[in-house]
Amino acid sequence: MSYDPGALHAALAAAVGEDSMLIADLRVAFLESATRQVDLLGRARCDANWELAAWRLKGLAASFGLTALMALADEAAAAAPGDPRVLRRLHAALAALDHS
């Protein structure tokens, strides 16, 4: 599954226009929120906490039209808490979004 970092920029530009400062601020806020949810996934020890963090990540991704990240969050919700494969893929997806 590929991650389109341009999709985040396009979603932000559609929401606020071409105000590059505001886009940059919203991008940082999105990445901080997504990173926080992935961190919560990494620390979850029960199904309820794991699923809640996955669903929050999916909702956040949906707010910005990031369908690949939404699908990965769905995959996480269905996985066992602490699944290292899912966590690695989530970290890679956020890194791709962060370096665009």
C-alpha positions as CSV (number, residue, x, y, z in Angstrom):
1,M,0.0,0.0,0.0
2,S,1.4,3.4,-1.0
3,Y,1.0,6.6,1.0
4,D,0.4,9.7,-0.9
5,P,1.8,12.6,1.1
6,G,0.4,15.0,-1.5
7,A,-3.1,14.0,-0.4
8,L,-2.6,15.6,3.0
9,H,-1.5,18.9,1.3
10,A,-4.4,18.8,-1.1
11,A,-6.9,18.2,1.7
12,L,-5.4,21.1,3.7
13,A,-5.3,23.4,0.7
14,A,-9.0,22.5,-0.1
15,A,-10.0,23.4,3.5
16,V,-8.0,26.6,3.9
17,G,-6.9,27.8,0.5
18,E,-3.3,28.4,-0.4
19,D,-2.3,30.0,2.9
20,S,1.0,28.2,3.2
21,M,1.5,29.2,6.9
22,L,-1.9,27.8,7.9
23,I,-1.3,24.7,5.9
24,A,2.0,24.1,7.6
25,D,0.5,24.7,11.1
26,L,-2.4,22.3,10.3
27,R,0.0,19.7,8.9
28,V,2.0,19.8,12.2
29,A,-1.2,19.5,14.2
30,F,-2.3,16.5,12.1
31,L,1.0,14.7,12.4
32,E,1.2,15.3,16.2
33,S,-2.3,13.9,16.6
34,A,-1.6,10.9,14.4
35,T,1.7,10.3,16.2
36,R,-0.1,10.4,19.5
37,Q,-2.6,7.8,18.4
38,V,0.2,5.5,17.1
39,D,2.1,6.0,20.4
40,L,-1.1,5.0,22.3
41,L,-1.4,1.9,20.1
42,G,2.2,1.0,21.0
43,R,1.4,1.3,24.7
44,A,-2.0,-0.5,24.6
45,R,-2.1,-3.7,26.5
46,C,-5.8,-4.6,26.1
47,D,-8.2,-4.8,23.1
48,A,-10.3,-1.9,24.2
49,N,-7.4,0.6,24.3
50,W,-5.9,-0.8,21.1
51,E,-9.2,-0.5,19.2
52,L,-9.9,3.0,20.6
53,A,-6.6,4.3,19.4
54,A,-7.0,2.6,16.0
55,W,-10.5,4.1,15.6
56,R,-9.3,7.6,16.5
57,L,-6.5,7.3,14.0
58,K,-8.9,6.2,11.4
59,G,-11.2,9.1,12.1
60,L,-8.3,11.6,12.0
61,A,-7.2,10.1,8.6
62,A,-10.8,10.3,7.3
63,S,-11.0,14.0,8.2
64,F,-8.2,14.6,5.7
65,G,-9.2,12.0,3.1
66,L,-6.1,9.8,3.7
67,T,-7.6,6.5,2.6
68,A,-4.4,4.5,2.8
69,L,-3.9,5.5,6.4
70,M,-7.6,4.8,7.1
71,A,-7.1,1.3,5.7
72,L,-4.1,0.8,7.8
73,A,-6.0,1.9,10.9
74,D,-8.7,-0.6,10.1
75,E,-6.0,-3.3,9.8
76,A,-4.7,-2.2,13.2
77,A,-8.1,-2.3,14.8
78,A,-8.5,-6.0,13.7
79,A,-5.0,-6.9,14.8
80,A,-3.9,-8.0,18.3
81,P,-2.7,-5.3,20.7
82,G,0.9,-4.5,20.2
83,D,1.2,-6.2,16.8
84,P,4.7,-5.1,15.8
85,R,4.1,-5.5,12.0
86,V,1.1,-3.1,12.1
87,L,3.1,-0.6,14.3
88,R,6.0,-0.6,11.9
89,R,3.7,0.0,9.0
90,L,2.0,2.9,10.9
91,H,5.3,4.5,11.8
92,A,6.5,4.2,8.1
93,A,3.2,5.8,6.9
94,L,3.6,8.7,9.3
95,A,7.2,9.1,8.3
96,A,6.2,9.3,4.6
97,L,3.6,11.9,5.4
98,D,6.1,13.9,7.5
99,H,8.8,14.0,4.9
100,S,6.7,15.3,2.0
